[in-house]
Amino acid sequence: MAIKATIYKAKLEISNCDRNYFHSHELTISCHPSETEQRMMVRLLAFILFASERLSFTKGLCADDEPELWDKNLSGEIELWISLGQIDEKQLRKSLGRSKQVIIFTHAGQKSSIWWKKNQPQYSQLNNLQIINVKSEDVEAIQSFVSRNMDLQATIQEGIIWLSDTSQTISIEPEVWLRS
């Protein structure tokens, strides 16, 4: 019998001063059996940074042709495609062809740095691409918020994310490696 996904609930209060976005969200997050809690929290962090009324989690690891998050307009076109990890060029070009904007979140420390050094020359020439790295220490820090029912507040100002619950507050400063 296959292992089922673990379901997490998250109540978010987002105050994004950089984008003038202030909203509450109640999310259900499915954590695939092969996904770590750290990776799941990076997905949640990506949601926090780019939250909108239409941004939603996809099947993610269960579907090869979908990102982790996307924002579709009312006619079903993909406005924003957010993927995690070290994406190869073929997969990236396919994503860019299907959406107006692609954002890649990396979070694997030295592996991400090696991937970026290798791919920076060709990726820097692409349009509508943003690459954001979440530092290893920040990935470890956000894991401390993991619980089956999370109640989180996020404030984003000048690129810094202040994430808190009832017992702690941490700051996360993602590194923007590319914005085209």
C-alpha positions in Angstrom: 0.0 0.0 0.0 1.3 3.4 -0.9 2.2 6.0 1.7 -0.2 8.9 1.6 0.6 12.6 1.7 0.6 14.4 5.0 -1.8 17.3 5.1 -0.9 20.6 6.8 -3.1 23.6 7.4 -1.7 27.2 7.4 -3.4 30.4 8.4 -1.3 33.3 7.0 -1.5 37.0 7.7 0.6 38.6 5.0 1.7 42.2 5.0 3.8 42.7 1.9 4.9 46.4 2.0 7.1 45.9 -1.1 4.0 44.9 -3.2 1.3 46.7 -1.2 -0.4 43.4 -0.6 -2.2 42.9 2.7 -4.3 39.8 3.0 -5.2 36.7 5.0 -5.0 33.2 3.5 -6.1 29.8 4.8 -4.1 27.1 3.0 -4.2 23.3 2.8 -0.7 22.0 2.0 -0.2 18.5 0.9 3.3 17.2 1.7 4.2 14.3 -0.7 5.8 11.3 1.1 9.1 12.0 -0.8 9.1 15.7 0.2 10.9 17.0 3.2 9.2 19.4 5.6 12.0 21.9 4.8 11.0 21.8 1.1 7.4 22.1 2.0 8.2 25.2 4.0 10.2 26.7 1.1 7.0 26.2 -1.0 5.1 28.1 1.7 7.7 30.8 1.7 7.3 31.2 -2.1 3.6 31.5 -1.5 4.1 34.2 1.1 6.5 36.2 -1.2 4.2 36.1 -4.3 0.7 35.8 -2.7 -2.3 36.8 -4.6 -5.9 35.9 -4.8 -5.3 33.4 -7.6 -1.9 31.9 -6.5 -2.3 28.2 -5.6 -0.4 25.1 -5.0 -0.5 22.5 -7.7 0.0 18.7 -7.7 3.8 19.5 -7.7 5.8 16.4 -7.2 2.9 14.3 -8.4 2.9 15.9 -11.9 5.9 16.4 -14.1 4.4 19.2 -16.2 3.3 21.5 -13.3 5.2 23.8 -11.0 4.8 23.9 -7.3 2.7 27.0 -7.4 1.0 28.9 -10.2 -1.2 31.9 -10.7 -3.7 31.5 -13.6 -5.9 34.3 -14.9 -9.6 34.0 -15.4 -9.2 32.5 -18.9 -6.8 29.8 -17.6 -3.6 31.3 -18.9 -0.6 30.9 -16.5 0.5 34.3 -15.4 3.1 33.1 -12.8 4.9 29.7 -12.6 6.9 29.0 -9.5 9.2 26.0 -9.3 11.7 24.7 -6.7 15.1 23.2 -7.2 17.7 23.1 -9.9 15.8 23.3 -13.1 17.5 22.2 -16.3 17.4 24.4 -19.4 15.0 22.3 -21.4 12.4 22.2 -18.6 12.9 25.9 -18.0 12.3 26.9 -21.6 9.1 24.7 -21.6 8.0 26.6 -18.4 8.7 30.0 -20.0 6.7 28.9 -23.1 3.7 28.1 -21.0 3.6 31.1 -18.7 4.3 34.9 -18.7 6.7 34.8 -15.7 8.8 32.0 -14.2 10.3 32.1 -10.7 12.7 29.4 -9.5 13.4 29.0 -5.8 16.6 27.2 -5.0 17.3 26.0 -1.4 20.0 23.4 -1.5 23.0 25.4 -0.2 26.3 24.6 -2.1 24.4 22.4 -4.7 22.4 25.4 -5.6 25.5 27.6 -5.9 27.1 25.1 -8.2 24.0 24.8 -10.3 23.8 28.6 -10.6 27.4 29.0 -11.7 27.0 26.4 -14.3 23.7 27.8 -15.7 24.1 31.6 -15.1 25.4 32.5 -18.6 22.5 30.9 -20.6 19.8 31.7 -18.0 20.8 35.4 -17.8 19.8 35.8 -21.4 16.3 34.6 -20.9 13.4 37.0 -20.4 10.7 36.8 -17.7 12.8 34.7 -15.4 13.6 35.3 -11.7 15.8 33.1 -9.6 15.7 33.3 -5.9 18.0 31.5 -3.5 16.9 30.7 0.1 20.0 30.3 2.2 20.5 27.0 4.1 20.3 28.6 7.5 17.0 30.2 6.6 15.6 26.9 5.4 16.6 25.4 8.7 15.0 28.3 10.6 11.7 28.1 8.9 11.4 24.4 9.6 11.0 25.4 13.3 7.4 26.6 12.4 6.3 23.2 11.0 3.2 21.9 12.7 0.0 20.3 11.3 -1.8 23.5 12.0 0.3 26.6 11.5 -0.8 30.2 12.4 1.8 32.5 10.9 2.3 36.2 10.3 4.5 37.4 7.6 5.7 41.0 7.0 7.8 41.7 3.9 9.7 45.0 3.6 12.7 45.8 1.4 13.1 42.2 0.5 13.3 40.9 4.1 10.6 38.5 5.4 9.8 38.6 9.1 8.0 35.4 9.9 6.4 34.8 13.3 4.0 32.7 15.3 3.0 32.9 18.9 6.4 31.9 20.2 9.1 33.1 17.8 10.0 35.6 15.1 12.7 35.1 12.4 14.0 37.1 9.5 14.7 35.7 6.1 16.5 37.5 3.4 16.2 35.6 0.1 19.0 36.2 -2.4 17.8 37.4 -5.8 20.3 35.8 -8.3 18.4 36.9 -11.4 15.6 39.2 -12.3 14.9 39.6 -16.0 
